[in-house]
Amino acid sequence: MRILVWNENVHESRGDEVVLENYPHGIHAAVAEGLRERLGDAADVTTATLQDPAHGLTEEALAATDVLFWWGHVAHDQVADDAALRVVRHVQAGMGLVVLHSGHYSKVFTRLMGTTCSLAWRNDGERELVWTIAPEHPIARGVPHPIVIERQEMYGEYFDIPTPDESVFLSTFAGGEVFRSGVAYRRGLGRVFYFSPGDQEYPVYHHPDIRQVLANAAEWAAPRGERRQLTADMHPRGWFER
């Protein structure tokens, strides 16, 4: 399984002390480390950032990617439209996509969802409980009920997304809010999973249970068959007859 972890890398590159304390080598490095730890030799994990040529999202790079992880926060508008559309096209052709935390506002996710993807939020470092609401789902395998995150940014409803194909996790917060924190979709031939825990100000991607979720998500989102662009397919009458 070929995994590419993408991070805008803006907080880190501008020297944000809190972020660098949590992620001295970048959020992408922590996510990649967790995937290597959990998946071992079953995965080849690489990273790319906004600052790379073509954001590291060239046609060749995406063609060589089975599952793309996406983390963004303050630089969604800096992602070139052509790069975002390449990602969308590859997802529709069968590449898996795992969108993390503030990536819900990314050009890639909003285009795939067709909605604003807006939500409620508050950053008071509250405890988050991530409840499994689909215990039979592969992404929930080996995950405690609930996952306890001691400090995290609050994301709450209403979350403006299409009705998920599958809802896997629901989070609750100290302020009383709830949030659909783990939702799954099919788009074309591709699988998409959105998972919200993971704000840059907290060391969430070092949490062992979060790492298990992300590894499970990679395995679930990986292509199941041939990747191909879906196009109009003209069938003459009797095409199926011998």
N, C-alpha and C positions, 0 to 999 in steps of 0.2 A: 504494500500500500504506500503510495507516494503522497506525502502530506506537505503542503506549503502553508506556513503560518505567516500571515500578513499583519503588520502593525504600522499605523501612521508614524509612530516613533517621534512625535512632536514634543511631548512632555519631557522625554528623556534627552532629546537632542538640544533642548534649550536649558537643560540643567536643573530641572525641577527637583529640589532636594528630597521632598517627601516621596516622589515617585522613584527616584534613584535609590533611596533607602530600601524600598520594597523590592525594586527590580533593577539592580545595578547594571545588568546587561540588557535591559529592555524587557517590556512585557512579552514581546515575541519570544525572547530567549527562555523565559520562565514557562510559557505555554509549551514551547517545543521540548523543553527538558521534561515536563510532565508526560508528554506523549511518548517520548523515548523510554522513559521510566516504566510506563504501563504497557506499552506495545512491544518493546524490545525489538528483536530482529524482524518482526512482522511489518515494520514501518520504516520508511526512509523519510526523515523529517528535515525540511529546510525552512529558511525564513526569508522574508523580503519586507521592505519598508517603503514608505512614501518617497523617501529620498533617493531610492534606486532609479536607474534609467528606466523610463516607462513604468515607474513604481514597482518594478519587478514583476509586472503582470503582462508580459509579452505573450504573443500567440504561442510561441514555443514553450514558455514556462507553464502556461495554463494547459496546453496539450499534454504536458508531462506531469500533471497534477491530478490525483484521484480525489482528494479532499482538500479544500481551501478553508482555512480558519481566518476570520476577519475581525480585527479589533481597531476601532476608530473612535474619536471623541471630538476633537476641536478642529479637525481639518477635513471634514467631509467635502467641503466645497473645493478643496485643493486637489482632489482626485479627478484626473482628466476624464471627461465624458467618454472618450473612446476606450479608455481602460476599463471603466465601469461596465460599459456595454459588452466588452469582450468577456468579462466575467459572467455577466448575465447569459450570454450566448452559450458559454461553455457549461453553465449549470443546466440550461435547457437541453443541452446535448448529452447530459448524464454525469457531469462532474458534481461531486458532493460539496456542500457549503455549510459551514458552521459559523454563525454570526454571534459575536460576543458583546455583551454589555451595551455600550453606547453605539455599537454598530447598527442598532435598529434604525438610526437616522442616516445611515450610509446611502449613497446613490445606488449601490448594488441591491441592498435589502428593500428600499422603498420601491425600486423599479420592479422587483420580483413580487412584492406584495400588492402594489397598485393602490396603496393608502398612505396617509401621512406618517403612520407609525409613531405618533405622538403619545405621550404618557404623562403621568404625574411623577414628581420626584422631590426629594429632600435629602440633603447630605448632612446628617447629624451623627454619622457613625453608629447607627443602631444595630441591634442584633437582627439577623435575618434567619428565619427557619424555612428551609426548602423542602416542602412536602412532596412525596411521590404520590401522584394520583393515577398512575398507570403502572402498577408494580410488575405487570407482565411484559412491559416494553423493554426491548434490548438496551436502550439507553439508561434504564434504571437498574441494570444488573449490578449487584454487589454494592449498592448505594444504601446507606442507612436512611431510616424514616423517623425524623427528618434529618437532613444535613443541617448542622448548626454553624453559622458564620457569625462570630462574635461582633464584628464591626463591618458595616457595609453601607453604601449609599442606598436609600430607599427608592425603589421604583414601584409605582402603584397604578391602579386602574383609574380612568379608563385607558386601555392600551388599544390604539386604533390600528388593529391588524385584521386581516380576514379571519373568519372562523378557522382555527387550525384543523388540519387533517387529523392530528393526534396531539393531545395535551398530555405532557409527561410530568411536569412539575408545577406546583403552585407555591408561591412564597408568601409568608406573613411577616409583618414588621411590628416593632414595639409601639408605633403610633396607631396601629389598628388596620393599616392598609393590607390589601392582598394584591398579588400580581401574578399573571400567567408567565412564570419565569422560564419555562422550558416547553417550547412548542415546535411541532414538526409539520413540514409541508412537502408535497411533491410539486415540482415545477418542470413541465415537460418530462424529460427522462431523468431529471436530477432530483436529489433529496436535499432539503434545507432544514437545518435545526437552529433555532434561536435560543440562546441561554444567557440570562441576564447577570448572574453574579460575577463580579470582576472589575470593580472600579479601580482606577489607577492609584488612589490614595490608600488602599488597603491591600495586604498581601494575600489576596484570595486565591491567586493562581499557584500558591505553594500549598494550599489546603489539600490533603490527600483525597478527600471525597470529591472535591471539585475536579481534581485530576482524573479520577475514575470516570466521572460523567463525561469529560472531554474525550477520553480514550474510547468510551462506549459510543459516543457520538460519531467519532471518526469511522469506526467499524460499521455503524448503521448507515452513514451517508455515502460510503464508498460505492462506486458503480457496480451494478449487478450484471451488466451485460455490455454489449458494444456501445460505444459513445458515437452518436450521429446526430446531425442536425435534422430536426423534423421539418419537412416541407410538404407542400401540396403534392399528392400522389395520384396522378390521373390513372383511373382504371377503365380500360375499354370493356364493353359488355362481354361477358363470358370469360373474363380474365382468369377465373379460377377453374375453368373446365379443362379437362385433358383432351 
